Structures are given as C-alpha cells and as structure tokens.
Amino acid sequence: MPLKIDLHCHSFFSGDGVSSPEQLIEAARAKGLSGFAITD
C-alpha cells in the first residue's frame, strides 16, 4: 500500500502558514495522509 505523505507544511509559527499545528493534524487526517512534516 503506497503512503500518502506531505513533507512541506507551514504553521502560523513560521509566518508563512495560517493554521495551528493542531489544525494541520486534523487536515492531514481528513485528507487520509499517512504522515506529514511541519517545516517551519
């Protein structure tokens, strides 16, 4: 089974994102991702 992973996400801590880390987790779950990386 292939993994779906997003390796480049920004939270509002970086100044480039608008979502909190918790919101990013929920979005990743909703998209069915196997994992993701916050790259602030």
N, C-alpha and C positions, 0 to 999 in steps of 0.2 A: 504494500500500500504506500503510495507516494505521500510525502509530508508536505503540508502547506505551511510555509514559514515566511513571515515578513521580517527582514533583517534591518529595516531602516524606518523607525518611528520616532517622532519627537513629541515630548510632553510640553506642557506650558512652562516647565522649568527651564527649557532651552531658549525660549523666546521665539522659536520657530513653530511651535505647536500651540494648540488651543485646548487640548484635553488633559485631564489629570491622568496620572498613571492608572488609577482605578478605572477610569473611563476607557483607557486603551485596552485594559484587560477584558472588560465587558465587550468591547467592539471586536477584539480578536476571537473571543468565544462565539459571538454572534455570526462571525464570518467562517467559523469552523476551522480556524487555524490551529495547527499543532504546536506552534510557538511563535514568539516574536521578540525583537530586541528593541529596547528604548535606547536611542543613540543620541542622547542629549550631549 
